[in-house]
Amino acid sequence: MTEKTPTRTPSARSDASSRRGFLKVGAATAVGGAALVGAPHVARAQTQTWNMQSGWPSGDIFHEFAQDFVDKVNDMSGGRLQINLLPAGSVVGALELQDAIVGGALDGAHGVSAYWYGKNKAASLFGTPPAFGWNANQFLAWMKYGGGQELYDELVQDILGLQLVGFLTGPMPTQALGWFREPITTADDLQGLRYRTVGLAADLMEELGAAVTILGGPDIVPALDRGVIDAAEFNNPSSDRHLGFQDVSKHWMLQSFHQDAEAFELSFNKNRYDALDEDLQAIIKNAAEASSSDMYWKAMARYPDAQISLVEDHDVNLYITPDEILEAQLNAWDRVIERNSAENEFFARVIESQKDWCRKVVAFHLTNEAPKRKAFEHFFAGENPIEVQEL
C-alpha cells in the first residue's frame, strides 16, 4: 500500500515560512548587531598616546603622585588612552609647563598654578590661596562645590584665552616657613633676606621685607648652596629630603601662613581633551579625584617618617615659627589681598567667593571639631616622635 504524503495546510506552510523568515532575520540581526557592536569596539581599541610632564624630579614623591594619576587613567581607559609621564626638565622647565601645553610640545602637565601666576596673579588663588583658616581639602571642596572650577575655567579660557583644560587635585598639608642658615625669631629678621617661594607667597614675603626669588624645585638647593639665596621653602619632608635641603641647611622652621593650603594642578591641551570620547574625559576627571584622595593617604604614610629621618639621620633642627611672625603674615595677607583686588576685578571676585565659602565651612569645622592636640596629648603625652627645638 502506497503511503500518502501528508498534505500541509496553508497555515502550516505559513508557520514554516514564518519560522524560516524569523531565523533569517535573526541571523541577519545577529550579524548586523555584531557589526554595530564591533565597529565601535574596533575604534575604541585604537590607542591615543599623550605625553605629560610633571614639574618634579623623577625621584621626588610629587612625581610619584603624578605617576599615580597617570596609572589610574591608563588602567581605566583599557588601553584606549595611554599617557606617558616625563620628569621635570624632559621637555621644558617646571615654570614653563603651561606654555608647552598650549604650544603643543606637551599634551598635559602635573604642576601647581602658582608657577604661572605671572600671567595673572589670580592664578595663585587656585593653588596657594590666602590663609582664611581653611585646609587644602576644604579648598578643593570650594573648587568642586563652591564655584571654584567655574572661576578657574573663566580665568584660563576666557580671560587668558588659553586652550587649556585644568583640574585641581591633591590636598597638601600646611607648608613650613622654610630652611634657614640660622633660625629666625622675629618678623624683622626677614628684612632683606633673600628668600625663595612662588605665587602669591612671593608677594606676601615681599610685604614682610624679604627679597624674593622664584625658582622651580630642582633649582632651589643649588641656589642655597652657592649663596644665591639665604633661605627657601619647598613643600614637605619627603620632597625636601629628596632635593637635599638637609645638606645645605640644618634649621627648618615649621608652620606658616604663606602657603597654608595648596593643591596640585592637572593641565591638558583643550583641543586634544575635547576630541576624546566622553567616557575618556570622565575617566580623566574621576582619576583626578581618586588620585587626590590616594595622594593624601600616601603623604600621611610617608611624610612623618621622612621628617623623623631628617632629624635622626641628618641632624636637622626643627623649630615652630613664632606667633609674632605668623601675625605679621596675616597682616601682610590683608595688604596683598587689598592691593590685588583693587587692581584686578577678577581677583576680587575670586577672593569674595573664597571668603563666602570659608565663612561657613571653616566656622562649621571650628565649631564642631574637637581639639586634636588635647586628644593626642591625653593618649601620647611625652611620646611625640617628632622632636622640636626651642628658639
C-alpha positions in Angstrom: 0.0 0.0 0.0 1.4 3.3 -1.0 1.9 5.8 1.8 0.4 9.1 1.1 2.5 12.2 1.6 0.9 14.4 4.3 -0.8 17.5 2.9 0.2 20.7 4.6 -2.4 23.2 5.2 -1.8 26.9 4.2 -1.5 27.8 7.9 1.2 25.2 8.3 3.1 26.4 5.3 2.7 30.0 6.6 4.1 29.0 10.1 7.1 27.2 8.5 7.8 30.2 6.3 7.5 32.5 9.3 9.9 30.3 11.2 12.4 30.3 8.3 11.9 34.1 7.9 12.5 34.6 11.6 15.7 32.6 11.6 16.9 34.5 8.6 16.0 37.9 10.2 17.6 36.7 13.5 20.8 35.7 11.8 20.9 39.0 9.9 20.2 40.8 13.1 22.9 38.9 14.9 25.4 39.7 12.2 24.3 43.3 12.0 24.3 43.6 15.7 27.8 42.2 15.9 28.8 44.8 13.3 27.2 47.5 15.3 28.9 46.4 18.5 32.1 45.5 16.8 32.6 48.8 14.9 32.8 51.0 18.0 34.9 48.3 19.7 37.4 48.3 16.9 37.5 52.1 17.1 37.9 52.1 20.8 40.8 49.7 20.6 42.9 52.3 18.9 45.3 53.8 21.4 45.8 57.5 21.7 49.2 58.4 23.2 49.8 61.6 25.2 53.0 63.0 26.6 52.7 64.6 30.0 55.4 66.2 32.1 55.5 66.8 35.8 57.2 69.8 37.4 59.1 67.4 39.7 62.3 65.4 39.6 61.9 61.6 38.9 62.7 60.5 42.4 60.5 63.1 44.2 57.3 61.9 45.8 55.5 64.6 43.8 56.5 62.9 40.6 55.2 59.7 42.1 51.9 61.4 42.8 51.7 62.4 39.1 52.5 58.8 38.1 49.7 57.5 40.3 47.3 59.7 38.4 48.6 58.5 35.1 48.4 54.9 36.1 44.8 55.3 37.1 43.9 56.8 33.7 45.8 54.2 31.8 44.2 51.4 33.8 40.6 52.7 33.5 40.9 53.6 29.8 41.5 49.9 28.9 44.4 50.9 26.6 42.5 53.5 24.6 44.4 56.4 26.2 48.0 55.9 27.1 49.7 58.7 29.0 53.5 58.7 29.2 54.8 60.7 32.1 58.1 62.6 31.9 60.0 64.2 34.9 60.8 67.9 35.2 63.1 69.2 32.5 62.5 66.5 30.0 60.9 68.9 27.6 60.7 72.3 29.5 61.5 73.7 32.9 59.0 73.4 35.8 57.9 77.1 35.3 57.2 76.6 31.6 54.7 73.7 31.6 51.6 75.7 30.7 53.2 77.4 27.6 54.5 73.9 26.4 50.9 72.5 26.5 49.4 75.5 24.7 52.2 75.3 22.1 51.8 71.6 21.5 55.1 70.4 22.9 53.2 68.6 25.6 49.7 67.2 25.9 49.5 67.6 29.7 51.3 68.5 32.9 51.2 67.9 36.7 52.3 71.1 38.5 50.9 74.0 40.5 49.0 77.1 39.3 51.4 79.3 41.3 54.0 78.6 38.7 52.2 80.6 36.1 50.8 83.4 38.3 52.9 85.8 36.2 50.2 85.7 33.6 47.6 86.8 36.1 48.1 86.9 39.9 44.6 85.4 40.4 46.2 82.1 39.2 47.8 81.6 42.6 44.3 81.8 44.2 43.7 78.3 42.6 46.9 76.8 44.1 48.1 78.8 47.1 45.2 80.9 48.3 45.2 83.2 51.3 45.2 81.7 54.8 41.5 82.0 55.5 41.7 79.3 58.2 40.9 76.5 55.7 42.8 73.4 54.9 43.6 72.1 51.5 40.7 69.6 51.5 38.3 72.4 52.2 39.9 74.4 49.5 39.3 71.6 47.0 35.7 71.3 48.2 35.4 75.0 47.2 36.7 74.1 43.8 34.1 71.5 43.2 31.1 72.7 45.1 31.7 76.4 45.8 32.2 77.7 42.3 35.9 77.5 42.1 36.1 75.3 39.0 33.9 77.7 37.1 36.1 80.7 38.1 39.2 78.7 37.2 37.8 78.0 33.7 36.9 81.6 33.3 40.4 82.7 34.1 42.2 80.2 31.9 39.9 80.1 28.9 38.1 83.4 28.8 40.4 86.0 30.4 43.7 84.5 29.3 42.3 82.8 26.2 44.3 79.7 26.6 43.4 76.4 25.0 43.7 74.5 28.3 41.6 72.3 30.5 42.6 72.0 34.1 41.6 70.2 37.3 43.0 70.6 40.8 44.0 67.5 42.8 46.0 66.5 45.8 45.5 68.4 49.1 48.8 69.5 50.5 49.4 70.0 54.3 50.5 73.4 55.6 53.9 74.1 54.4 56.9 75.1 56.6 58.2 78.6 56.6 61.4 77.2 55.3 65.1 76.3 55.6 67.4 79.0 57.1 71.1 79.3 57.8 70.1 80.3 61.3 66.6 80.2 62.8 64.7 83.5 62.9 62.7 84.7 65.9 61.0 88.0 64.8 59.5 89.4 61.6 62.4 91.9 61.5 64.7 89.0 60.7 63.0 88.8 57.3 64.2 92.2 56.3 66.4 91.9 53.2 66.5 88.1 53.5 67.0 86.5 50.1 64.2 84.0 50.1 62.7 81.5 47.6 59.0 80.9 47.2 56.4 81.1 44.4 53.0 82.6 43.6 51.2 85.0 46.0 53.5 83.8 48.7 56.2 85.9 46.9 54.0 89.0 47.3 53.4 88.1 50.9 57.0 87.7 51.8 58.0 90.9 50.0 55.4 92.7 52.1 57.5 91.4 55.1 60.7 92.8 53.6 62.2 89.7 52.1 64.0 89.8 48.7 62.1 87.1 46.9 63.4 84.8 44.2 61.1 82.5 42.3 62.7 79.1 41.4 61.5 75.7 40.4 62.0 72.8 42.8 65.2 71.4 41.3 66.9 74.8 41.3 66.5 75.7 45.0 69.2 73.7 46.8 71.9 74.6 44.3 71.0 78.3 44.8 71.2 77.8 48.6 74.5 76.0 48.3 76.0 78.8 46.2 74.7 81.5 48.5 72.5 83.0 45.8 69.6 82.9 48.3 69.7 82.8 52.1 66.5 80.8 52.9 63.9 78.8 51.0 60.8 76.7 51.3 59.6 74.0 49.0 56.9 71.8 50.4 57.2 68.7 52.6 59.6 66.4 54.4 59.8 63.8 51.6 60.4 66.2 48.8 62.7 68.5 50.8 64.8 65.5 51.8 65.0 64.2 48.2 66.0 67.7 47.0 68.8 67.7 49.5 67.9 70.7 51.8 69.5 68.9 54.7 72.9 69.1 53.0 72.9 72.9 52.9 70.9 73.8 56.0 70.2 72.3 59.4 67.5 74.7 60.5 63.9 74.0 59.3 61.1 76.3 60.6 57.7 74.7 60.6 54.2 76.2 60.4 53.5 79.3 58.3 50.6 81.2 56.7 52.4 81.8 53.4 51.1 78.6 51.9 48.6 77.3 54.4 46.6 75.3 51.8 47.7 74.2 48.4 46.8 71.7 45.7 48.3 70.3 42.5 47.1 71.3 39.0 46.5 68.9 36.2 46.5 70.7 32.8 45.7 69.4 29.4 45.6 70.8 25.8 41.9 71.6 25.4 41.8 70.6 21.7 43.1 67.2 22.5 40.9 66.8 25.6 37.8 67.9 23.7 38.5 65.4 21.0 38.3 62.5 23.4 35.2 60.3 23.8 33.1 61.4 26.7 33.9 58.4 28.8 37.6 59.1 28.5 37.0 62.7 29.6 35.1 61.3 32.5 38.0 58.9 33.3 40.4 61.8 33.5 38.1 63.8 35.8 37.5 60.9 38.1 41.1 59.8 38.1 42.0 63.3 39.3 39.6 62.9 42.2 40.7 59.4 43.0 44.3 60.3 42.9 43.6 63.3 45.1 42.5 61.0 48.0 45.2 58.5 47.4 47.8 61.2 47.4 46.9 62.4 50.8 46.8 58.9 52.2 50.2 58.2 50.8 51.6 61.5 52.1 50.4 60.6 55.6 52.2 57.2 55.3 55.5 58.8 54.1 55.8 62.4 55.4 56.1 61.7 59.1 58.9 59.0 58.6 60.8 61.4 56.3 60.6 64.2 58.9 61.8 61.9 61.6 64.7 60.8 59.3 65.7 64.4 58.7 66.1 64.8 62.5 67.6 61.5 63.4 69.8 60.7 60.3 70.7 64.2 59.2 70.9 66.3 62.4 68.2 68.7 61.2 66.8 71.1 63.9 63.0 71.7 63.8 61.5 74.9 65.1 58.0 76.2 65.4 57.6 79.6 63.7 57.0 82.2 66.5 53.5 83.8 66.8 54.9 87.2 66.0 55.9 86.1 62.5 52.5 84.3 61.9 50.7 87.5 63.0 52.8 89.6 60.6 52.0 87.2 57.8 48.3 87.6 58.4 48.6 91.3 58.4 50.6 91.1 55.2 47.9 89.0 53.6 45.4 91.9 54.2 47.6 94.2 52.2 48.3 91.7 49.4 44.5 91.0 49.1 43.5 94.7 49.2 46.1 95.7 46.6 45.5 92.9 44.1 41.7 93.2 44.5 41.9 96.9 43.6 44.0 96.3 40.6 42.2 93.1 39.3 38.4 92.8 39.3 38.5 89.1 38.7 41.0 88.6 41.6 38.5 90.4 43.8 35.6 88.2 42.7 37.6 85.0 43.5 38.6 86.3 46.9 34.9 87.1 47.7 33.9 83.6 46.6 36.6 82.0 48.8 35.7 84.2 51.8 32.0 83.3 51.4 33.0 79.6 51.4 35.3 79.8 54.4 33.0 82.0 56.4 30.6 78.9 56.6 32.9 75.9 56.1 35.7 76.9 58.5 33.2 78.1 61.1 31.5 74.7 60.8 34.8 72.9 61.5 35.9 75.1 64.2 32.6 74.8 66.0 32.2 71.0 65.5 35.6 69.5 65.5 37.1 68.5 68.9 40.6 69.9 69.6 43.0 67.3 68.3 46.0 68.4 70.4 44.1 67.7 73.6 43.3 64.2 72.5 46.8 63.5 71.3 48.4 64.7 74.5 46.0 62.7 76.5 47.0 59.4 74.9 50.6 60.1 73.8 51.9 62.6 76.4 55.7 62.6 76.1 55.7 60.2 73.1 55.8 62.7 70.2 58.4 61.1 67.8 59.0 64.5 66.1 61.5 66.5 68.2 61.1 70.2 68.1 63.8 72.6 69.3 63.2 75.7 71.5 64.1 79.1 70.0 
